[in-house]
């Protein structure tokens, strides 16, 4: 007998909407002997009140310090003693807690994840300790230019929009967060109605729903307010010196479309053809043909209210000018000339193959179920997704290509500090160079 109110989405795939509670999804995979289980809270750094930057990430850390029923050691040990693992992450829009366990340990995984999510102790002493841990994490990012350059780029690209702020917060915001603020934030956001739970592997949906119902607090909660649409930033090149840099790190990217926009499929296709692998345009031109970089790739992110895509190149200071010129030239060619029919068809085949391979693990299947639900997209079978990729039209590809034109991109060039380093400057759309301050986190 299937769980009450269960909706069948596909063979072995079910969804249940619990009254005043979370949406629960599961996909049964009989070929494995494990279960991947995840709990997503619809609350991330983009929803944080002014002056409380990093509170979502801090809370993600704090819940693992102990609950009203378990110590920090017990939270970890109950999963690890059965051979499983537990993990968590914070993004701009969600905070997630996940476990991967043998199939006969599902009850333990549900109990641990719901306990740390809904009933953390949130003690003042633990907050002080974990704030120190995060400040060390922050210092590590600040000393790693290949990571920091992306935060600099996000800040330039999104401006004052929450998507442009670092998920980890700043030194000043972290130091201002006290126990009362964290507890209030938790009580408002970490409620059953604000949660999506997904599982994949050898899992019985009825059993999963029963375990979750027995573990949830009674209060429902509410969803966060919707975010505004990001406004396009002023395009141009910002040059920033970094004391720890040995290479020059180039990031060029611009705003694209939200997750729910139908053009997203074409953006993914174009992004893949641009820099998604060894056969991509950027890899072939910048690394294989010119030998200007070891690391070169494209990237993309889609959010509820916006999205962005672009490319990264890591190169030597003496070759940075040539690499940047070649990068922008490839982007301009893509935007103005588009992809050939052969490139489009080959990339469609590549996308379908990548999707099939990526979804061979229970964790990937679990994340797919949660992602579709979080962004309120209809469930599609793998065959239906392949058909949707095949239906990407040439005019959609042309529109997606135009999004990569250098005239609309924000570019960050992070270079080593030294006698030959490029001074901090900003080159605007008009080609003129003007002073630009270095962005700091505090």
N, C-alpha and C positions, 0 to 999 in steps of 0.2 A: 504494500500500500504506500502511495506517495504522500509526502507531507501536504497538509492542508494548504490550499491557495497556491500550490506549486504550479508554475507555468513551464511547459516543455518547450525549449527553444531549438533543440536539435537532439540527435541520438545521444543520450547520456548527459545532456545539458539542461539544467533546470534553474528557475529563478523563483524566489518566494519573497513577497513584500510583507514583512511582519508589521502588525498594527502598532503604531507609535514607536516603531523600531527600525532596524536597518533593512536594507535589501540584501538578501543572501543568494549567492549564485554558486553552482558547482558543476564540474564536468568530470564524469567518470572515465578513467583510463585504466582498463583492466590489465594492460600489458606491463604496468609498473606495480611495485609493492610499497609505494610511499604516497604521501599527501602533502601538497604545498597549500598552506592556509595563510590568508592575509586579511588584515583589517585596515581600512582606509578611513581616516577622519577628514571630512571636507573642510580642512582648515590648514592654511599654509602661510608663508611669509607675506603674501600679497594681501592677506586679510588682517594684518596686525595693526593695532591702533598707533597713531603717531607717537613717536618716542619709545616704542616698545619693539623695535627691530630685533629680530633674533629670538623672540620669546617662543615661537613655535618650535624652533630647533632645540632650544634649551629644554622645553617641556618634553620633547622626544627623548632627550638624554635622561631627564630626571625620573621618568616613570620606571626606568630600569634600576633605580637605586633602592627599590623596595615598595611594597604595598602594605595594606592593613593586614595581610595574611601571609606574606612571604618576604624574606630578605632578598637582597640583590643576588646573593649566591644561590638561593633556592630558585629564583626565577630562571637563572641560567642553567642550573644543574638539572632541573626537572625535564628540560628539553634535551640537554646534552647526554644525560644518562641513558637515554633510549637511542642514542646515535644521531639525533637531530641537531638542527641549528636554528638560531633565531636572529633576526636582523631588523633594522628600521631605517627610515630615511624621511627627510623633510624636503618638500619642494615648494614652489611658489603657491600651489593651490591645494596640496594635500599633505598629510602626515601619515605614514604607513608603518605598520608593524607586521612582520611576517615570520612564519616558521615552516620548516620542512622536516617532516618526521616520518617514520615508518607508519603504514596504514593502521596498525593496531594501537598507535599512540595518539590518534586524533583527539580523544577526550582530553588528554593532558595538554595538547596544543591549544585547544579552545579555552580551557580553564586558565592557562597561563596568559594567553594574549588578552582575554577579556579582563582578567584581574589587573594586569599592569596598565591597561588602557583606561579602565573606568574607576579603579580604586587605588591609585598610587598614593603613597604617604606624603610626598612633597614636603619634606622636612627642610628647615632652614639650613642646617648643617650640610645636608646633601647638596643644596643649591649652591652654597659657597664652593664646595669641592668641584662640582660639575662645571661651574662657571670658569674655574681655573683650567679645566680640561679643554673647554671650548676656546678660551683665550689662546691656549697652546695650538689648537687646531687653526685658529685664525692667523697666528704667527707663521705657521707652516705655509698657509696659502700666500701670505704676503711675501714670503721668501721664495715662492715658486712662480716665476713669471709666466710659465706656460699655462698656469691656472688663473693667475691674477689678471691676465690680459683679457680673458673672457668676461670677468666682472667689470673691468673698465669699459669694455665694449657694450655690455648690457646697460650700464649707467648712461653712456653716451646715446645709445640707440633709443632707450625708453624714457630718458629724462626723468621727470618727477613721478612717472607712473610706477606703481608698486612692482611691476615686473622688472624694473631696472635696479631694484635694491638687492643687496646680497642676502641670501637666505640665512646665512650665519649671523647677520647683524653686524654691528660695529662695536668697538671697544666701549665707547661712551654709552650706547644703548644697553649693552650687556651688563655694565656695571650699575645701571640704574634699576635693574629688574630685581624686585624683592619677592619674598615668599607670598605675600598677600596678592600681588599682581598675578603671579603664576597660578595660584589657586583659583582666582576669579576667572582667569582665562580658561583654565581647564574646565571649570564648572559650566561655562557657557558653551564651549565648543565640543567637548568630549561627551556627547550624548548619543544614545542609540539612533535617534532619527537623523543624525548627521553623519552616519557611518554606512559604508559599503563593506560587506564581507564576501570573499570569494575563496573557493578551494578547487583544486584539480588534482587528479590522481585516483587511487583506488578509494573512492569516497562514496558513501551512501547519502543522498540528499536528505532524506527524511531524518536519518540519525544526526546529520550535521545541524539541521534546523532545530531539532529537539535539544541538542547540547547548547546551542547558542541561546535559545529561549530561556533555558534554565540558568544561564550565566549572566544575563543582562540586568542592569539596574532598571527600576520602574520608570524613571523620568525619561521623557521623550527628547526634548531639545529642539533646536531650530537650525536652519541652514544659514550660512553666511550671506551677506548682501552681495549682489552681483557687482562685478568689477566693470569699470568704464573701458571703452575701447582706446587703446594707445594711439597717440597722435604721432605722425611721422616726424622724425628728428631732422635737424639740419645736416645734410650730407657733408662729407669732407674727411680729411685725414688729421688725426690727433697723434702727435708724437710724444711719447712718455719715456724718460730714462728710468732704469731700474738697477739698483746697486748689485743685485744678485744675478742679473742676466749675463749669460755668456753668448747667447744667440739673440737675433732680432726676431720677435714674435709678431706676426702680422695676422690680424683678424679683420675681415671685411664682411659686413652683413647688413641686411635691412628687414623691415617689417614685411610679413606675408599675410597669412590668413589664420583665423581661429580653427580649432579642431573640428568644429561642426561644418565648416565651409566646404562645399563640394569640390572647390578648387584644390583642396589639400592633396588629393590623390595626384594631381598634375605636378604640384610643388615637390612632392616626394620623388616622383619620377625624374624631374629635372635635376633635383639635388643629387640623386644617385648617379645620373649621367655625368654631372659636373665633377664630383669628387668622392664618390661612394666606394671606390675600390681601385685596384691596380690598373684596370683598363680604362678608368675614368679620364676625362679631359685634363684635369689639373695634374693628376699623378703622371700621366704620360708627358705632358708639356714641361712641367716644372722639375720633376725628378728624373724621369727616364731620358728625355731629350736634352735637357740643359744641366742636369745634376746640381740644381740650386738648393735642394732641400732633401732631408731624410723624411721628415714628417710633413705631409700635405694631405688635407682632406676637407670635405664639406660637412656641414652640420645643419640641424634643423630642430626647432621646438614649436609645439602647438599648444596653446592654452585655451581657456574658455572664452576669453575676450580678445585674443590676438595671437600672434606667432611671429617667428623670425627664422631666417635661414642665411647661410653665408659660407665662408671658407676660411681655413687657417693654413698658414705656412710658417714653419720654423726654419730660419736660414742664418748664415753668418752675417755679421755687420758689414763686411766688405761686399757681400752679394745682395744685401737687402734692397738696394735701389733697383737692381735688375729683376729681383723676385717680385717686388711690388708692381713694377711695370708690367711684367708678364701676367701676374694674377689679375690685375685690372683689365688688361687686354683680353684675357680669356673670358672674363665676366661680361665685358662689352660685346664681344663677339657672340656669346651665348644669348644675350638680351636682344641684340639687333638682328641676328641671323637665325636664331633658334636651333632646334635639333633636326637632323635629317630624319626621313621616314625610317631608315634602317636603325638609327640610334633609338628612336622611339620604340620600335618593335623589340629590339634587343633588350632595352631596359625594362620593358614590360615583362619579358621572360625572366630577367634577372630578379625583379621584384617578387614575382610569384614564387620563384625557387627559394629566395631568401626567407620569405614568409613561411613556407612549408618546413624548411630546416629549423628555423627559429622556434617553431611551435612544437618541437618534438619533446620538450621538457615540461613536466607539470608546472614548474614555476612560470614559464612563459604563457602557458594556457591560463593560469590563474590571473596573471597580470592583464591579459587580453580581456577576460571577462570583466574585471574591475574597471579597466580603462573605458570600455564602451559604456558602462553604467555611469561612471563619474561624469562623462561628457554627454550623457543622455543620447547616445547613438543606438540605433536598432542593431540587434544581434544579426550577424550574417554568418552562414556556414563558410568554410574555407573555399568551397567551389564558388559561392556567391561573391566572395571577395576577389577571387581570380577573375570572375566575369566583370566585376566593377573595374578592375585594373585594365582589362582588355577594352573597356568602353571609354577610356580616356581619349578625348578627341584632340585633333591637331590644334584647334583654336584654343583649347584649354592649356595645352603645352606652351603655345605662344604667349598666352597671358602670364603663365608661371615664369617663363624665361625672362619676360620684361621686368619682373620683380628683382632680378639680379643685376640690373644696369648700375654701373658705378656711380652715375649721377644721383642715385637715391640711397646710396649705402653710406653707413658710418664705418670708418676705417680706423683701427688702432694700430700703431706701430710702437711696440715696446722694445727698447734697445738698451744695450749695456751702457753704464755710466763710464766715462773716460774721456781722454783727450779727443778721440775721434767720434764720440757719441753725437748723435743729432740733438740739438737743443730742443727743449720743450716748446712745441709750436703747434699751431693748428692751421691746416690749409682748408679754406672754405670752398664752397661751390664755385666761387668766382676765381679760384686759383691763387688768391692772395694768402700769405702766411701771417698769422697773428698769434699773440701770446695765448697760451692755454694752461691753466693751473693743473698741477697733478692732483688727481682725486685721491682722497684718503678715506679711511673707514671710520674715523672718529670725528 
